[in-house]
Amino acid sequence: MILQIVKDTSHIFSMIVSSCFRKVVGKRILMIGLFVSMRLFEADAMVEMLMRMLNNI
């Protein structure tokens, strides 16, 4: 009886932990993706500015 309760609670606990973990990891991946894309965009803008400056010279 007690073993069954422990099993159930541990199962529920692991489910909660895994769902929270997935949420956190998903947010982390989204943030990293946004950061990387912003960085790439920034690099693109920098290259564009450099090309314009070179063209003006």
N, CA and C of each residue as an Amber inpcrd file, in Angstrom:
protein
   171
   0.8450000  -1.2030000   0.0000000   0.0000000   0.0000000   0.0000000
   0.8810000   1.2550000   0.0000000   1.7510000   1.3720000   0.9940000
   2.6260000   2.5350000   1.0990000   3.5590000   2.5970000  -0.1110000
   4.0800000   1.4360000  -0.5190000   4.9540000   1.3850000  -1.6940000
   4.2390000   1.9270000  -2.9230000   2.9640000   1.5650000  -3.0830000
   2.1790000   2.0410000  -4.2320000   2.0430000   3.5670000  -4.2030000
   1.7920000   4.1150000  -3.0140000   1.6660000   5.5710000  -2.8620000
   2.9840000   6.2370000  -3.2280000   4.0810000   5.6830000  -2.7370000
   5.4040000   6.2360000  -3.0330000   5.6680000   6.1990000  -4.5310000
   5.3300000   5.0780000  -5.1530000   5.5220000   4.9570000  -6.6030000
   4.7150000   6.0210000  -7.3360000   3.4460000   6.1760000  -6.9480000
   2.5870000   7.1640000  -7.6130000   3.1390000   8.5790000  -7.4410000
   3.5050000   8.9260000  -6.2030000   4.0030000  10.2810000  -5.9540000
   5.3100000  10.5370000  -6.6960000   6.1820000   9.5340000  -6.7270000
   7.4550000   9.7230000  -7.4310000   7.2100000   9.8690000  -8.9320000
   6.2290000   9.1340000  -9.4530000   5.8950000   9.2300000 -10.8700000
   5.3740000  10.6330000 -11.1950000   4.4510000  11.1200000 -10.3550000
   3.8890000  12.4700000 -10.5480000   4.9980000  13.5090000 -10.4460000
   5.8570000  13.3420000  -9.4290000   6.9640000  14.2780000  -9.2220000
   7.8900000  14.3080000 -10.4320000   8.2220000  13.1300000 -10.9550000
   9.1240000  13.0650000 -12.1150000   8.4560000  13.6960000 -13.3380000
   7.1400000  13.5090000 -13.4740000   6.4180000  14.1220000 -14.5920000
   6.4860000  15.6440000 -14.4910000   6.2440000  16.1650000 -13.2680000
   6.2920000  17.6220000 -13.0450000   7.6910000  18.1530000 -13.3470000
   8.7130000  17.4610000 -12.8250000  10.0960000  17.8860000 -13.0310000
  10.4430000  17.9000000 -14.5130000  10.0300000  16.8390000 -15.2230000
  10.3700000  16.7550000 -16.6480000   9.6530000  17.8490000 -17.4380000
   8.4030000  18.1610000 -17.0710000   7.6800000  19.2140000 -17.7890000
   8.3200000  20.5760000 -17.5240000   8.7020000  20.8240000 -16.2700000
   9.3740000  22.0790000 -15.9310000  10.7130000  22.1670000 -16.6560000
  11.4380000  21.0530000 -16.6690000  12.7400000  20.9930000 -17.3320000
  12.5810000  21.3260000 -18.8120000  11.5380000  20.7330000 -19.4370000
  11.2930000  20.9820000 -20.8600000  10.9900000  22.4560000 -21.0970000
  10.1680000  23.0410000 -20.2260000   9.8300000  24.4690000 -20.3630000
  11.0890000  25.3250000 -20.2670000  11.9030000  25.0430000 -19.2420000
  13.1240000  25.8280000 -19.0190000  14.0740000  25.6700000 -20.1980000
  14.2880000  24.4290000 -20.6200000  15.1970000  24.1590000 -21.7280000
  14.6760000  24.8080000 -23.0090000  13.3520000  24.7230000 -23.2160000
  12.7520000  25.3400000 -24.3950000  12.9840000  26.8430000 -24.3990000
  12.7810000  27.4700000 -23.2390000  13.0100000  28.9180000 -23.1230000
  14.4720000  29.2380000 -23.3730000  15.3590000  28.4230000 -22.8080000
  16.7950000  28.6440000 -22.9730000  17.1650000  28.5530000 -24.4520000
  16.6360000  27.5230000 -25.1320000  16.9310000  27.3420000 -26.5640000
  16.3850000  28.5150000 -27.3690000  15.1760000  28.9760000 -27.0150000
  14.5920000  30.1270000 -27.7110000  15.4680000  31.3590000 -27.5280000
  15.9030000  31.5840000 -26.2770000  16.7370000  32.7520000 -25.9950000
  18.0460000  32.6780000 -26.7780000  18.6710000  31.4980000 -26.7760000
  19.9340000  31.3220000 -27.5000000  19.7050000  31.5510000 -28.9940000
  18.5960000  31.0180000 -29.5130000  18.2740000  31.1900000 -30.9270000
  18.0910000  32.6600000 -31.2700000  17.3510000  33.3750000 -30.4160000
  17.1320000  34.8110000 -30.6280000  18.4560000  35.5570000 -30.5830000
  19.2810000  35.2190000 -29.5980000  20.5750000  35.8810000 -29.4340000
  21.4480000  35.6650000 -30.6630000  21.5010000  34.4080000 -31.1220000
  22.3240000  34.0720000 -32.2890000  21.8050000  34.7930000 -33.5290000
  20.4880000  34.7840000 -33.7160000  19.9350000  35.4430000 -34.9020000
  20.1780000  36.9550000 -34.8450000  20.0690000  37.5290000 -33.6320000
  20.3560000  38.9560000 -33.4860000  21.8110000  39.2320000 -33.8300000
  22.6960000  38.3580000 -33.3560000  24.1210000  38.5060000 -33.6190000
  24.3970000  38.4320000 -35.1210000  23.7710000  37.4380000 -35.7660000
  23.9580000  37.2750000 -37.2170000  23.4470000  38.5080000 -37.9490000
  22.2670000  39.0000000 -37.5190000  21.6820000  40.1840000 -38.1450000
  22.6110000  41.3860000 -37.9590000  23.1400000  41.5060000 -36.7460000
  24.0640000  42.5870000 -36.4310000  25.2890000  42.5030000 -37.3420000
  25.8140000  41.2880000 -37.4840000  26.9950000  41.0760000 -38.3340000
  26.6550000  41.4690000 -39.7710000  25.4600000  41.0840000 -40.2310000
  25.0220000  41.4500000 -41.5740000  24.9930000  42.9650000 -41.7310000
  24.4250000  43.6380000 -40.7390000  24.3320000  45.0980000 -40.7990000
  25.7300000  45.7180000 -40.8260000  26.6440000  45.1610000 -40.0300000
  28.0150000  45.6670000 -39.9930000  28.6860000  45.5020000 -41.3520000
  28.5100000  44.3330000 -41.9510000  29.0930000  44.0710000 -43.2720000
  28.5230000  45.0560000 -44.2860000  27.2160000  45.2650000 -44.2050000
  26.5650000  46.1970000 -45.1330000  27.1520000  47.6060000 -44.9670000
  27.3150000  48.0320000 -43.7180000  27.8840000  49.3610000 -43.4520000
  29.3130000  49.4470000 -43.9950000  30.0960000  48.4090000 -43.7820000
  31.4790000  48.3880000 -44.2770000  31.4990000  48.4930000 -45.7940000
  30.6130000  47.7400000 -46.4490000  30.5540000  47.7720000 -47.9110000
  30.2000000  49.1740000 -48.3930000  29.2460000  49.8230000 -47.7200000
  28.8450000  51.1840000 -48.1000000  30.0240000  52.1410000 -47.9380000
  30.7330000  52.0010000 -46.7960000  31.8860000  52.8710000 -46.5410000
  32.9440000  52.6650000 -47.6210000  33.1770000  51.4030000 -47.9910000
  34.1680000  51.1010000 -49.0280000  33.7260000  51.6840000 -50.3720000
  32.4370000  51.5980000 -50.6280000  31.9170000  52.1480000 -51.8880000
  32.0490000  53.6650000 -51.9200000  31.9030000  54.3070000 -50.7630000
  31.9860000  55.7700000 -50.6980000  33.4100000  56.2650000 -50.8960000
  34.3730000  55.4270000 -50.5240000  35.7880000  55.8610000 -50.6370000
  36.1880000  55.9590000 -52.1060000
